[in-house]
């Protein structure tokens, strides 16, 4: 190898060494300039500087306020649906008056009894008694066979009689019977054939006795 080429190679090697040294020096300078990771943060002064305080204060964290609903009135009581309530009377409440007792069925009784008979007629006695505690009107219905045609009531008896046909007769008192009072009426029936007992006898809707 000739001398000129050796000089060129040495010069190139020297330049390369200087370049590497320069790069390492720049890298070391950058590391010195960059702050370390553990350095404390720098706080800027807040509005306290305006009031005369020179000490920077750390800004307080903002807390988002959550709006809460404030009741404007007392809650209305809930209503429960249920069966109807029975109200028991208090000791101081006046007692209700009991309804007046009704006249029991059969309080007015009647008895029919045949007393005489011939070919065309027969006689009977009807006794009506008021066994209730008050005055009562009365009506007796007699149902005979169709061969009984008419009825007559003894005069001055206070009883009216009517025929409905077909052996049906209705007898009523012209005045009310007082409590415990009885009335006895003699009846005369016209007929064809035989028979002097009714098939049915009622007084105010209740059965009467047939003798």
Secondary structure, 3 states (H helix, E strand, C coil): CCHHHHHHHHHHHHHHHHHHHHHHHHHHHHHHHCCCCCCCCCCCCCHHHHHCCCCCCCCCCCCCCCCCCCCCCCCCCCCCCCCCCCCCCCCCCCCCCCCCCCCCCCCEEEEEEEEEECCCEEEEEEEEEECCCCCECCEEEEECCCCEEEEEECCCCCEEEEEEECCEEEEEECCCECCCCEEEEEEEEEECCCCCCCCEEEECCEECEEC
